């Protein structure tokens, strides 16, 4: 019985090692075409969802 319990624990632990966050964007690009400077600043938000099994942590973000 202990062997089966150990095997089950080992399998569950090994499956958790492969869990990872997966980021999915609604759109991958946005074209800022036909904008005039006199209209002022323009912004666009990229919406995304974590479809993975563990929390997604975003750090060290740099503007491009």
Secondary structure, DSSP 4 states (H G I P E B T S, - for coil): -HHHHHHHHHHHHHHHHT----EEES-S----TT--GGG-----PPPEEE-SSS-----S----
